[in-house]
Amino acid sequence: MRILGFMLAGLAVFTGNAAAQLAETGISHNYLEIGYYSQDSDFLDDEFDGLALEGQLAISDALYLAGSYFDGSSDILVTSTSFGSGGASAIREFRDLDSEYWAVSVGYHYPVRANTDLIAELGYNRRETELETVAGFSNRDSGVVARIGIRSAVHDKIELGANINYSEENLDDLWLGLNALFRLGNSNWAINARADIAGDFDALGAAIRYNFR
């Protein structure tokens, strides 16, 4: 929780003179994207692959709502014991492990340059994991999620981002997020490539994004 306190303190600093200093950066906080996300977990020694959705909606000059959703699965090797006339025997077979995750947040962006925003988000997330077995297994975790980072339009067709993330329910409380956004011509469409880096997991993803402005 001490890390979360530092993030909240950073948000308070950003909000100091936002109304007076807000400037247009060309960075959109009105978008929707859909893509593919793959998470490599050291804890399970396997990968989760699946559909990822993300979006933002501006509700004022400085504030926006953010949401994300992931529905992934993995095949893991499960060992069970079978009892028959010949005694007990071990059975090893692959089973589906499904993971569903969603998060909603309120975000704030503060322009530090004509093409660069500092961002801070605070919200709530939830993850549900289910293993396909005869007995059945499911696990649900939820808690606070926070993010602080930077978005910068380094070119009229390229935007780069970096952020530090905190979650109470994740395998790692703290992880680094990186992304590169490539705009397609003069349209509102773009390709977003992203990576998450942590001690117990790494993830890569690619998505198609539509900016509403």
Backbone as ProteinMPNN parsed JSONL, in Angstrom:
{"seq_chain_A": "MRILGFMLAGLAVFTGNAAAQLAETGISHNYLEIGYYSQDSDFLDDEFDGLALEGQLAISDALYLAGSYFDGSSDILVTSTSFGSGGASAIREFRDLDSEYWAVSVGYHYPVRANTDLIAELGYNRRETELETVAGFSNRDSGVVARIGIRSAVHDKIELGANINYSEENLDDLWLGLNALFRLGNSNWAINARADIAGDFDALGAAIRYNFR", "coords_chain_A": {"N_chain_A": [[0.823, -1.21, 0.0], [2.127, 1.128, 0.444], [3.384, 1.791, -1.937], [1.174, 2.417, -3.519], [0.387, 4.708, -2.151], [2.452, 6.505, -2.849], [1.879, 6.784, -5.561], [-0.631, 8.037, -5.477], [0.106, 10.424, -4.278], [1.662, 11.476, -6.305], [-0.334, 11.916, -8.228], [-1.756, 13.985, -6.975], [0.1, 16.065, -7.136], [0.194, 16.468, -9.919], [-2.342, 17.518, -10.431], [-2.334, 20.12, -9.593], [-2.164, 22.726, -11.135], [-3.801, 22.212, -13.304], [-6.136, 23.123, -14.767], [-5.48, 25.708, -15.625], [-3.189, 25.324, -17.185], [-3.622, 23.454, -19.141], [-3.116, 22.092, -22.341], [-3.499, 21.427, -25.856], [-2.469, 18.296, -26.978], [-2.627, 16.504, -29.027], [-2.89, 13.868, -28.432], [-5.01, 11.197, -28.076], [-7.701, 10.584, -25.861], [-9.97, 9.28, -26.305], [-10.88, 6.426, -27.37], [-11.115, 3.082, -28.786], [-10.0, -0.236, -28.677], [-9.111, -3.466, -29.999], [-7.55, -6.591, -29.617], [-4.861, -9.023, -29.503], [-3.418, -10.844, -26.855], [-0.708, -12.104, -25.039], [0.419, -13.759, -22.244], [3.167, -14.717, -20.394], [3.698, -16.762, -17.787], [5.726, -17.244, -14.994], [4.961, -18.461, -12.676], [3.051, -20.418, -13.385], [4.481, -21.628, -15.331], [3.775, -21.439, -18.017], [1.774, -20.168, -20.807], [-0.741, -17.652, -21.14], [-3.116, -16.991, -23.558], [-5.138, -14.822, -25.51], [-8.144, -12.851, -26.189], [-8.114, -9.313, -26.092], [-9.451, -6.284, -24.886], [-9.664, -2.729, -24.871], [-10.227, 0.628, -23.793], [-10.844, 4.211, -23.766], [-12.531, 7.117, -22.498], [-13.04, 10.46, -22.713], [-14.074, 12.7, -20.184], [-13.848, 15.255, -19.392], [-11.746, 18.152, -19.888], [-9.409, 17.299, -18.674], [-9.883, 14.86, -17.42], [-10.625, 11.339, -17.72], [-12.338, 8.242, -18.436], [-11.318, 4.863, -18.103], [-11.056, 1.556, -19.369], [-10.551, -2.005, -19.389], [-10.338, -5.365, -20.71], [-9.777, -8.849, -20.588], [-9.736, -12.085, -21.939], [-8.537, -15.106, -21.621], [-6.788, -18.273, -22.183], [-5.14, -21.36, -21.239], [-3.287, -24.368, -21.709], [-2.585, -26.674, -19.314], [-0.517, -29.108, -17.683], [-1.9, -31.622, -15.774], [-1.785, -33.68, -12.933], [-3.381, -36.491, -11.75], [-4.854, -38.944, -9.524], [-5.811, -42.268, -10.036], [-7.9, -44.899, -8.96], [-8.038, -48.31, -9.191], [-8.69, -51.8, -9.923], [-6.15, -52.748, -9.991], [-4.845, -51.191, -8.212], [-3.579, -47.973, -7.172], [-2.978, -45.442, -9.637], [-1.147, -42.997, -11.467], [-2.393, -40.336, -13.397], [-1.672, -38.35, -16.093], [-2.583, -35.491, -17.764], [-3.557, -32.935, -20.146], [-5.245, -29.973, -19.266], [-7.743, -27.39, -19.605], [-7.059, -24.11, -18.592], [-8.674, -21.32, -17.716], [-8.761, -17.77, -17.85], [-10.178, -14.768, -16.829], [-10.296, -11.291, -16.971], [-10.93, -7.996, -15.83], [-10.92, -4.397, -15.709], [-11.643, -1.165, -14.389], [-11.184, 2.344, -14.431], [-10.533, 5.701, -13.283], [-9.008, 8.327, -14.963], [-6.367, 10.785, -15.241], [-4.902, 13.365, -17.143], [-2.031, 15.328, -17.826], [-0.61, 17.914, -19.578], [2.756, 18.216, -20.35], [4.289, 19.065, -22.372], [3.805, 20.239, -25.749], [3.285, 17.938, -27.123], [3.198, 15.861, -25.291], [1.946, 13.968, -22.603], [1.563, 13.57, -19.109], [0.215, 10.9, -17.241], [-2.195, 9.588, -14.916], [-3.871, 7.019, -13.215], [-6.537, 5.534, -11.375], [-8.23, 2.821, -10.036], [-10.336, -0.134, -10.103], [-9.977, -3.652, -10.185], [-10.578, -7.051, -11.366], [-10.05, -10.533, -11.33], [-10.751, -13.749, -12.563], [-10.138, -17.151, -12.345], [-10.349, -20.357, -13.764], [-10.11, -23.867, -13.631], [-10.315, -26.685, -15.673], [-11.39, -29.461, -14.39], [-12.383, -32.646, -12.925], [-13.281, -32.323, -10.29], [-13.36, -29.612, -10.291], [-12.22, -26.24, -10.182], [-11.842, -22.949, -9.065], [-10.854, -19.539, -8.841], [-11.011, -16.311, -7.456], [-9.961, -12.996, -7.563], [-9.64, -9.625, -6.5], [-9.212, -6.032, -6.449], [-7.491, -2.908, -5.769], [-6.271, -0.994, -8.502], [-3.663, 0.816, -10.04], [-2.027, 3.356, -11.984], [0.727, 5.145, -13.316], [2.262, 7.279, -15.627], [3.612, 8.117, -18.897], [2.738, 9.577, -22.029], [3.714, 10.157, -25.307], [3.718, 11.903, -28.332], [5.886, 11.316, -30.567], [6.164, 11.654, -33.219], [4.142, 12.642, -36.023], [2.829, 10.363, -36.743], [3.479, 8.468, -34.894], [3.282, 7.332, -31.601], [4.612, 7.007, -28.361], [4.656, 5.196, -25.278], [5.045, 4.814, -21.704], [4.675, 3.247, -18.561], [4.181, 2.787, -15.016], [2.736, 0.262, -13.143], [0.391, -0.747, -10.635], [-1.093, -3.339, -8.746], [-3.337, -4.963, -6.569], [-4.114, -7.6, -6.851], [-2.531, -8.931, -8.671], [0.05, -11.212, -9.973], [2.519, -10.037, -9.635], [2.972, -7.187, -7.642], [3.822, -4.841, -8.799], [4.579, -3.561, -11.99], [6.127, -2.9, -15.226], [4.92, -1.139, -18.001], [4.976, -0.864, -21.53], [4.451, 0.748, -24.687], [3.877, 1.158, -28.23], [2.428, 3.174, -30.606], [1.171, 3.212, -33.832], [0.016, 5.25, -36.247], [-2.303, 4.946, -38.931], [-1.866, 6.253, -41.907], [-3.809, 9.112, -42.712], [-6.023, 8.527, -41.286], [-8.319, 7.615, -38.581], [-7.478, 5.27, -37.55], [-5.215, 2.971, -35.959], [-2.288, 1.006, -35.143], [-1.441, -0.764, -32.278], [1.238, -1.745, -30.344], [2.31, -3.574, -27.55], [3.954, -4.189, -24.374], [4.376, -5.881, -21.293], [6.283, -5.995, -18.375], [7.559, -7.854, -15.74], [8.525, -9.346, -12.569], [7.504, -11.984, -12.215], [6.03, -12.456, -14.475], [5.771, -11.945, -18.03], [4.557, -10.146, -20.855], [3.151, -9.83, -24.128], [1.516, -7.98, -26.707], [-0.736, -7.103, -29.414], [-2.776, -4.767, -31.134], [-5.631, -3.397, -32.858], [-6.597, -0.073, -33.139], [-9.155, 2.393, -32.813], [-9.459, 5.812, -32.971], [-11.584, 8.247, -31.65], [-11.382, 10.913, -32.078]], "CA_chain_A": [[0.0, 0.0, 0.0], [3.003, 2.293, 0.423], [3.576, 2.144, -3.349], [-0.047, 3.1, -3.94], [0.425, 6.049, -1.566], [3.323, 7.331, -3.673], [1.168, 7.085, -6.803], [-1.668, 9.022, -5.191], [0.796, 11.697, -4.045], [2.024, 11.987, -7.628], [-1.555, 12.433, -8.841], [-2.069, 15.272, -6.356], [1.018, 17.064, -7.693], [-0.201, 16.75, -11.289], [-3.606, 18.246, -10.507], [-2.168, 21.465, -9.037], [-2.55, 23.844, -11.997], [-4.238, 21.598, -14.556], [-7.112, 23.907, -15.524], [-4.847, 26.878, -16.231], [-2.081, 25.015, -18.063], [-3.956, 22.394, -20.077], [-2.916, 22.424, -23.753], [-3.786, 20.348, -26.79], [-1.265, 17.523, -27.29], [-2.821, 15.595, -30.148], [-2.994, 12.516, -27.894], [-6.437, 10.93, -27.892], [-8.219, 9.838, -24.726], [-11.25, 8.74, -26.77], [-10.55, 5.367, -28.327], [-11.477, 1.7, -28.499], [-9.116, -1.139, -29.401], [-9.284, -4.902, -29.812], [-6.326, -7.235, -30.049], [-4.433, -10.334, -29.0], [-2.513, -10.648, -25.74], [-0.108, -13.349, -24.574], [1.11, -13.56, -20.971], [4.024, -15.841, -20.011], [3.734, -16.766, -16.323], [6.694, -18.122, -14.343], [4.249, -19.188, -11.624], [2.438, -21.596, -13.99], [5.393, -22.128, -16.35], [2.97, -21.581, -19.223], [1.306, -18.916, -21.382], [-2.148, -17.353, -21.358], [-3.328, -16.291, -24.813], [-6.546, -14.554, -25.709], [-8.68, -11.587, -26.673], [-7.959, -8.169, -25.191], [-10.179, -5.069, -25.241], [-9.277, -1.58, -24.064], [-10.802, 1.872, -24.28], [-10.886, 5.4, -22.912], [-13.557, 8.089, -22.837], [-12.803, 11.736, -22.029], [-15.266, 13.263, -19.549], [-13.563, 16.68, -19.242], [-10.475, 18.463, -20.527], [-8.286, 16.632, -18.014], [-10.261, 13.569, -16.866], [-11.17, 10.34, -18.634], [-12.614, 6.905, -17.919], [-10.537, 3.839, -18.789], [-11.499, 0.2, -19.094], [-9.856, -3.063, -20.117], [-10.899, -6.698, -20.529], [-8.976, -9.921, -21.186], [-10.295, -13.425, -21.809], [-7.493, -15.967, -22.145], [-6.761, -19.657, -21.726], [-3.864, -22.053, -21.337], [-3.324, -25.811, -21.461], [-1.57, -27.04, -18.326], [-0.441, -30.536, -17.395], [-2.457, -31.918, -14.45], [-1.595, -35.064, -12.492], [-4.414, -36.968, -10.829], [-4.684, -40.34, -9.115], [-6.943, -43.137, -10.334], [-7.877, -46.128, -8.174], [-8.7, -49.411, -9.876], [-8.433, -53.134, -9.373], [-4.709, -52.931, -9.897], [-4.304, -50.234, -7.263], [-3.568, -46.562, -7.57], [-2.106, -45.084, -10.757], [-1.127, -41.562, -11.76], [-2.843, -39.966, -14.742], [-1.205, -37.018, -16.48], [-3.293, -35.029, -18.958], [-3.67, -31.489, -20.27], [-6.551, -29.403, -18.961], [-7.874, -25.959, -19.91], [-7.071, -23.134, -17.499], [-9.241, -20.1, -18.275], [-8.576, -16.576, -17.019], [-10.945, -13.603, -17.272], [-9.841, -10.127, -16.211], [-11.428, -6.69, -16.258], [-10.547, -3.278, -14.844], [-12.208, 0.147, -14.696], [-10.403, 3.361, -13.732], [-10.634, 7.12, -13.616], [-7.674, 8.793, -15.299], [-6.082, 12.218, -15.333], [-3.722, 13.636, -17.969], [-1.478, 16.664, -17.631], [0.362, 18.169, -20.643], [4.028, 18.827, -19.964], [4.76, 19.645, -23.624], [2.743, 20.29, -26.75], [3.019, 16.593, -27.637], [3.469, 14.882, -24.235], [1.056, 13.952, -21.439], [1.696, 12.704, -17.957], [-1.077, 10.297, -16.934], [-2.351, 8.867, -13.655], [-5.155, 6.327, -13.174], [-6.858, 4.81, -10.146], [-9.475, 2.1, -10.261], [-10.656, -1.414, -9.491], [-9.901, -4.75, -11.141], [-11.036, -8.359, -10.902], [-9.602, -11.657, -12.138], [-11.331, -15.045, -12.226], [-9.419, -18.246, -12.984], [-11.046, -21.629, -13.629], [-9.404, -25.024, -14.17], [-11.212, -27.757, -16.096], [-11.121, -30.743, -13.741], [-13.604, -33.327, -12.484], [-13.719, -31.662, -9.066], [-13.557, -28.198, -10.561], [-11.436, -25.305, -9.393], [-11.961, -21.56, -9.492], [-10.268, -18.585, -7.917], [-11.371, -14.937, -7.773], [-9.199, -11.971, -6.856], [-9.992, -8.269, -6.916], [-8.568, -5.021, -5.624], [-7.14, -1.602, -6.332], [-5.29, -0.94, -9.577], [-3.214, 2.19, -10.254], [-1.035, 3.527, -13.052], [1.279, 6.471, -13.542], [3.146, 7.134, -16.777], [3.792, 9.184, -19.87], [2.418, 9.328, -23.434], [4.364, 11.2, -26.091], [3.636, 11.805, -29.789], [7.229, 11.658, -31.04], [6.017, 11.912, -34.654], [2.699, 12.774, -36.27], [2.269, 9.026, -36.957], [4.002, 7.542, -33.888], [3.164, 7.708, -30.187], [5.248, 6.056, -27.45], [4.175, 5.29, -23.904], [5.657, 4.003, -20.651], [3.942, 3.438, -17.312], [4.368, 1.891, -13.886], [1.421, -0.21, -12.74], [0.256, -1.397, -9.336], [-2.339, -4.072, -8.58], [-3.374, -5.788, -5.361], [-4.426, -8.997, -7.115], [-1.679, -9.489, -9.703], [1.16, -12.037, -9.528], [3.466, -9.046, -9.14], [2.295, -5.951, -7.276], [4.33, -3.718, -9.577], [5.175, -3.954, -13.272], [6.377, -1.854, -16.203], [4.211, -1.268, -19.265], [5.512, -0.103, -22.655], [3.674, 0.578, -25.906], [4.17, 2.002, -29.39], [1.213, 3.333, -31.41], [1.49, 3.617, -35.199], [-1.191, 5.704, -36.922], [-2.395, 4.497, -40.317], [-2.169, 7.357, -42.816], [-4.529, 10.243, -42.118], [-7.273, 8.019, -40.722], [-8.379, 7.493, -37.129], [-7.064, 3.925, -37.194], [-3.815, 2.828, -35.566], [-1.835, -0.278, -34.626], [-0.809, -0.589, -30.976], [2.057, -2.862, -29.861], [2.538, -3.345, -26.123], [4.677, -5.196, -23.59], [4.37, -5.751, -19.838], [7.479, -6.643, -17.861], [7.537, -7.979, -14.278], [9.379, -10.408, -12.072], [6.897, -13.307, -12.361], [5.368, -12.633, -15.761], [6.021, -11.035, -19.135], [3.439, -10.229, -21.773], [3.22, -9.106, -25.393], [0.213, -7.87, -27.345], [-0.906, -6.211, -30.563], [-4.197, -4.446, -31.254], [-6.072, -2.359, -33.784], [-7.259, 0.972, -32.352], [-9.877, 3.478, -33.5], [-9.555, 7.033, -32.184], [-12.822, 8.942, -31.946], [-11.078, 12.294, -32.463]], "C_chain_A": [[0.855, 1.258, 0.0], [3.253, 2.754, -1.003], [2.369, 2.903, -3.865], [-0.091, 4.512, -3.385], [1.298, 6.986, -2.365], [2.625, 7.731, -4.971], [0.101, 8.157, -6.575], [-1.052, 10.394, -4.924], [1.211, 12.324, -5.37], [0.821, 12.563, -8.357], [-1.917, 13.792, -8.269], [-1.174, 16.381, -6.898], [0.582, 17.469, -9.094], [-1.423, 17.667, -11.359], [-3.492, 19.696, -10.064], [-2.69, 22.579, -9.904], [-3.108, 23.356, -13.324], [-5.139, 22.505, -15.382], [-6.452, 25.073, -16.257], [-3.833, 26.506, -17.299], [-2.398, 23.969, -19.122], [-3.81, 22.864, -21.512], [-3.196, 21.192, -24.594], [-2.494, 19.627, -27.155], [-1.417, 16.666, -28.544], [-2.893, 14.144, -29.718], [-4.449, 12.252, -27.529], [-6.702, 10.129, -26.624], [-9.651, 9.398, -25.007], [-10.948, 7.668, -27.812], [-11.079, 4.023, -27.851], [-10.541, 0.81, -29.307], [-9.413, -2.584, -29.041], [-8.035, -5.582, -30.342], [-6.096, -8.578, -29.391], [-3.346, -10.108, -27.967], [-2.01, -12.004, -25.265], [0.734, -13.065, -23.341], [1.856, -14.841, -20.589], [4.241, -15.785, -18.5], [4.784, -17.743, -15.816], [6.018, -18.981, -13.274], [3.637, -20.484, -12.164], [3.353, -22.274, -14.999], [4.638, -22.377, -17.655], [2.515, -20.199, -19.682], [-0.21, -18.855, -21.398], [-2.257, -16.551, -22.649], [-4.817, -16.015, -24.963], [-6.852, -13.16, -26.192], [-8.518, -10.487, -25.633], [-8.719, -6.974, -25.753], [-9.712, -3.943, -24.328], [-9.915, -0.332, -24.645], [-10.697, 2.989, -23.269], [-11.965, 6.34, -23.438], [-13.323, 9.36, -22.03], [-14.105, 12.265, -21.451], [-15.066, 14.739, -19.2], [-12.238, 16.936, -19.962], [-9.32, 17.668, -19.94], [-8.593, 15.221, -17.531], [-10.824, 12.64, -17.926], [-11.468, 9.053, -17.864], [-11.826, 5.899, -18.745], [-11.059, 2.464, -18.401], [-10.708, -0.799, -19.918], [-10.468, -4.406, -19.763], [-9.992, -7.707, -21.229], [-9.636, -11.257, -20.9], [-9.31, -14.386, -22.455], [-7.566, -17.369, -21.584], [-5.374, -20.246, -21.94], [-4.107, -23.533, -21.101], [-2.213, -26.156, -20.483], [-1.663, -28.536, -18.034], [-0.855, -30.79, -15.95], [-2.235, -33.394, -14.145], [-2.677, -35.422, -11.479], [-4.18, -38.449, -10.538], [-5.964, -41.118, -9.391], [-6.794, -44.445, -9.556], [-8.691, -47.193, -8.91], [-8.371, -50.731, -9.218], [-6.948, -53.4, -9.198], [-4.051, -51.992, -8.914], [-4.333, -48.819, -7.819], [-2.596, -46.342, -8.724], [-2.246, -43.593, -11.034], [-1.533, -41.321, -13.207], [-2.4, -38.532, -15.008], [-1.897, -36.627, -17.783], [-3.373, -33.505, -18.948], [-5.115, -31.057, -20.022], [-6.552, -27.915, -19.297], [-7.893, -25.144, -18.626], [-7.496, -21.804, -18.098], [-9.062, -18.939, -17.296], [-9.34, -15.411, -17.643], [-10.603, -12.427, -16.362], [-10.536, -8.884, -16.748], [-11.012, -5.633, -15.238], [-11.239, -2.014, -15.322], [-11.484, 1.179, -13.838], [-10.864, 4.755, -14.121], [-9.217, 7.626, -13.834], [-7.588, 10.301, -15.402], [-4.851, 12.404, -16.208], [-3.339, 15.111, -17.864], [-0.417, 16.914, -18.706], [1.626, 18.845, -20.107], [4.738, 19.439, -21.175], [3.595, 19.635, -24.599], [2.38, 18.9, -27.249], [3.171, 15.504, -26.577], [2.527, 15.071, -23.054], [1.633, 13.076, -20.34], [0.309, 12.17, -17.614], [-1.035, 9.633, -15.559], [-3.756, 8.275, -13.634], [-5.302, 5.59, -11.847], [-8.191, 4.113, -10.344], [-9.543, 0.771, -9.535], [-10.54, -2.496, -10.559], [-10.327, -6.067, -10.504], [-10.543, -9.431, -11.875], [-10.249, -12.938, -11.634], [-10.621, -16.124, -13.035], [-10.152, -19.551, -12.709], [-10.235, -22.726, -14.317], [-10.402, -26.126, -14.465], [-10.749, -29.082, -15.476], [-12.444, -31.372, -13.334], [-14.156, -32.647, -11.239], [-14.028, -30.193, -9.296], [-12.725, -27.328, -9.644], [-11.65, -23.908, -9.944], [-11.379, -20.66, -8.414], [-10.614, -17.178, -8.383], [-10.556, -13.985, -6.908], [-9.622, -10.611, -7.38], [-9.284, -7.285, -5.999], [-8.288, -3.748, -6.379], [-6.111, -1.776, -7.438], [-4.942, 0.528, -9.818], [-2.128, 2.219, -11.317], [-0.566, 4.97, -13.086], [2.292, 6.352, -14.67], [3.166, 8.345, -17.669], [3.373, 8.686, -21.246], [2.987, 10.479, -24.253], [4.229, 10.914, -27.586], [4.973, 12.267, -30.363], [7.252, 11.981, -32.524], [4.523, 12.017, -34.912], [2.032, 11.427, -36.531], [2.681, 8.028, -35.879], [3.832, 8.133, -32.488], [3.799, 6.616, -29.33], [4.738, 6.266, -26.033], [4.946, 4.386, -22.961], [4.913, 4.287, -19.359], [4.36, 2.412, -16.276], [2.995, 1.554, -13.333], [1.476, -0.912, -11.386], [-1.091, -2.103, -9.278], [-2.259, -4.934, -7.335], [-3.538, -7.268, -5.679], [-3.46, -9.663, -8.07], [-0.58, -10.364, -9.098], [2.286, -11.171, -8.98], [2.691, -7.787, -8.796], [2.632, -4.811, -8.226], [4.919, -4.227, -10.883], [5.264, -2.75, -14.211], [5.609, -2.153, -17.485], [4.807, -0.353, -20.322], [4.597, -0.295, -23.863], [4.15, 1.544, -26.986], [2.933, 1.992, -30.288], [1.595, 3.899, -32.772], [0.197, 3.978, -35.926], [-1.146, 5.342, -38.4], [-2.826, 5.65, -41.203], [-2.793, 8.519, -42.084], [-5.844, 9.819, -41.477], [-7.203, 8.024, -39.2], [-7.911, 6.129, -36.641], [-5.571, 3.891, -36.852], [-3.556, 1.392, -35.109], [-1.081, -0.022, -33.317], [-0.058, -1.869, -30.596], [2.44, -2.581, -28.415], [3.308, -4.49, -25.486], [4.549, -4.856, -22.115], [5.526, -6.582, -19.279], [7.435, -6.64, -16.34], [8.425, -9.134, -13.865], [8.836, -11.794, -12.353], [6.13, -13.493, -13.669], [5.859, -11.584, -16.748], [4.883, -11.209, -20.12], [3.697, -9.374, -23.005], [1.825, -9.069, -25.993], [0.24, -6.942, -28.527], [-2.392, -6.001, -30.779], [-4.412, -3.414, -32.357], [-6.9, -1.353, -32.99], [-7.983, 1.956, -33.274], [-9.996, 4.662, -32.555], [-10.793, 7.824, -32.619], [-12.612, 10.438, -32.194], [-9.628, 12.365, -32.931]], "O_chain_A": [[0.391, 2.33, -0.389], [3.328, 3.954, -1.267], [2.509, 3.908, -4.562], [-0.555, 5.427, -4.065], [0.939, 8.149, -2.551], [2.755, 8.865, -5.43], [-0.05, 9.073, -7.383], [-1.626, 11.415, -5.303], [1.128, 13.539, -5.547], [0.937, 13.586, -9.032], [-2.347, 14.672, -9.014], [-1.629, 17.507, -7.1], [0.591, 18.652, -9.436], [-1.518, 18.503, -12.258], [-4.472, 20.437, -10.152], [-3.573, 23.322, -9.476], [-2.918, 24.0, -14.356], [-4.927, 22.644, -16.586], [-6.827, 25.388, -17.387], [-3.622, 27.279, -18.233], [-1.529, 23.627, -19.924], [-4.324, 23.923, -21.87], [-3.139, 20.062, -24.109], [-1.532, 20.259, -27.592], [-0.426, 16.156, -29.066], [-2.952, 13.261, -30.574], [-5.047, 13.004, -26.759], [-6.031, 9.136, -26.344], [-10.44, 9.173, -24.09], [-10.78, 7.97, -28.993], [-11.438, 3.847, -26.686], [-10.309, 1.066, -30.489], [-9.892, -2.892, -27.95], [-7.514, -5.203, -31.391], [-6.998, -9.181, -28.809], [-2.455, -9.282, -28.166], [-2.79, -12.943, -25.107], [1.646, -12.239, -23.376], [1.256, -15.911, -20.476], [4.889, -14.869, -17.994], [4.752, -18.926, -16.155], [6.455, -20.099, -13.003], [3.688, -21.521, -11.503], [3.049, -23.367, -15.477], [4.837, -23.398, -18.314], [2.818, -19.189, -19.046], [-0.885, -19.857, -21.634], [-1.569, -15.545, -22.816], [-5.655, -16.841, -24.603], [-5.962, -12.391, -26.554], [-8.754, -10.701, -24.444], [-8.644, -6.686, -26.948], [-9.403, -4.169, -23.158], [-10.121, -0.243, -25.855], [-10.491, 2.758, -22.077], [-12.275, 6.367, -24.629], [-13.399, 9.34, -20.802], [-15.128, 12.282, -22.136], [-16.005, 15.403, -18.761], [-11.678, 16.028, -20.576], [-8.347, 17.39, -20.641], [-7.67, 14.453, -17.258], [-11.422, 13.086, -18.905], [-10.922, 8.814, -16.787], [-11.683, 6.066, -19.957], [-11.453, 2.233, -17.257], [-10.247, -0.482, -21.015], [-11.037, -4.585, -18.686], [-9.499, -7.452, -22.328], [-10.044, -11.533, -19.773], [-9.241, -14.482, -23.681], [-8.303, -17.635, -20.634], [-4.557, -19.724, -22.698], [-5.028, -23.909, -20.375], [-1.035, -25.956, -20.78], [-2.73, -29.144, -18.124], [-0.254, -30.256, -15.018], [-2.469, -34.253, -14.994], [-2.857, -34.732, -10.475], [-3.404, -39.115, -11.224], [-7.059, -40.687, -9.029], [-5.71, -45.025, -9.497], [-9.869, -47.002, -9.208], [-7.845, -50.778, -8.106], [-6.548, -54.193, -8.346], [-2.827, -51.989, -8.787], [-5.019, -48.521, -8.797], [-1.536, -46.964, -8.789], [-3.315, -43.007, -10.859], [-1.078, -42.01, -14.119], [-2.715, -37.619, -14.244], [-1.81, -37.343, -18.781], [-3.274, -32.868, -17.9], [-6.065, -31.68, -20.497], [-5.509, -27.261, -19.279], [-8.639, -25.444, -17.694], [-6.765, -21.221, -18.898], [-9.194, -19.102, -16.083], [-9.176, -15.104, -18.824], [-10.618, -12.551, -15.137], [-10.711, -8.729, -17.957], [-10.783, -5.933, -14.066], [-11.404, -1.811, -16.525], [-11.2, 0.931, -12.666], [-11.501, 4.953, -15.156], [-8.331, 7.396, -13.011], [-8.581, 10.995, -15.618], [-3.861, 11.69, -16.046], [-4.188, 16.002, -17.822], [0.583, 16.198, -18.748], [1.563, 19.909, -19.491], [5.669, 20.229, -21.024], [2.53, 19.09, -24.308], [1.273, 18.698, -27.749], [3.266, 14.328, -26.928], [2.335, 16.186, -22.567], [2.129, 11.98, -20.6], [-0.671, 12.911, -17.688], [0.014, 9.179, -15.102], [-4.722, 8.949, -13.994], [-4.33, 5.094, -11.277], [-9.167, 4.733, -10.766], [-8.904, 0.569, -8.502], [-10.952, -2.293, -11.702], [-10.425, -6.187, -9.283], [-10.611, -9.256, -13.091], [-10.294, -13.188, -10.429], [-10.514, -16.027, -14.258], [-10.534, -19.83, -11.572], [-9.739, -22.546, -15.429], [-11.234, -26.466, -13.624], [-9.833, -29.732, -15.981], [-13.493, -30.73, -13.386], [-15.361, -32.417, -11.139], [-14.847, -29.599, -8.595], [-12.545, -27.643, -8.468], [-11.64, -23.708, -11.159], [-11.412, -20.985, -7.227], [-10.523, -16.88, -9.574], [-10.471, -14.142, -5.69], [-9.926, -10.46, -8.563], [-8.818, -7.645, -4.918], [-8.784, -3.537, -7.485], [-5.198, -2.595, -7.332], [-5.824, 1.387, -9.802], [-1.408, 1.242, -11.523], [-1.354, 5.899, -12.909], [3.101, 5.424, -14.676], [2.794, 9.448, -17.269], [3.613, 7.532, -21.598], [2.765, 11.645, -23.927], [4.577, 9.829, -28.053], [5.173, 13.455, -30.615], [8.237, 12.517, -33.033], [3.721, 11.536, -34.112], [0.804, 11.343, -36.542], [2.282, 6.865, -35.933], [4.193, 9.283, -32.234], [3.55, 5.431, -29.551], [4.426, 7.39, -25.638], [5.438, 3.329, -23.357], [4.557, 5.433, -19.084], [4.827, 1.321, -16.604], [2.184, 2.445, -13.082], [2.456, -1.572, -11.04], [-2.108, -1.552, -9.701], [-1.234, -5.563, -7.073], [-3.149, -8.115, -4.875], [-3.555, -10.874, -8.271], [-0.298, -10.293, -7.902], [2.928, -11.522, -7.99], [1.84, -7.356, -9.574], [1.816, -3.913, -8.435], [5.667, -5.204, -10.893], [4.589, -1.737, -14.029], [5.641, -3.274, -17.993], [5.11, 0.807, -20.041], [4.031, -1.372, -24.048], [4.736, 2.589, -26.704], [2.451, 0.929, -30.681], [2.257, 4.933, -32.861], [-0.628, 3.104, -36.192], [-0.098, 5.419, -39.042], [-4.007, 5.994, -41.252], [-2.375, 8.876, -40.982], [-6.683, 10.663, -41.161], [-6.186, 8.382, -38.606], [-7.944, 5.858, -35.441], [-4.777, 4.67, -37.38], [-4.478, 0.664, -34.739], [-0.195, 0.83, -33.258], [-0.65, -2.947, -30.535], [2.85, -1.468, -28.088], [3.315, -5.613, -25.991], [4.606, -3.688, -21.731], [5.718, -7.733, -19.67], [7.296, -5.59, -15.713], [9.007, -9.817, -14.708], [9.6, -12.698, -12.693], [5.63, -14.586, -13.937], [6.296, -10.497, -16.37], [4.303, -12.291, -20.217], [4.364, -8.341, -22.941], [1.041, -10.002, -25.819], [1.124, -6.093, -28.643], [-3.184, -6.931, -30.629], [-3.506, -2.669, -32.73], [-7.804, -1.74, -32.249], [-7.499, 2.302, -34.352], [-10.562, 4.543, -31.469], [-11.015, 8.039, -33.81], [-13.569, 11.153, -32.491], [-9.152, 13.437, -33.305]]}, "name": "protein", "num_of_chains": 1, "seq": "MRILGFMLAGLAVFTGNAAAQLAETGISHNYLEIGYYSQDSDFLDDEFDGLALEGQLAISDALYLAGSYFDGSSDILVTSTSFGSGGASAIREFRDLDSEYWAVSVGYHYPVRANTDLIAELGYNRRETELETVAGFSNRDSGVVARIGIRSAVHDKIELGANINYSEENLDDLWLGLNALFRLGNSNWAINARADIAGDFDALGAAIRYNFR"}
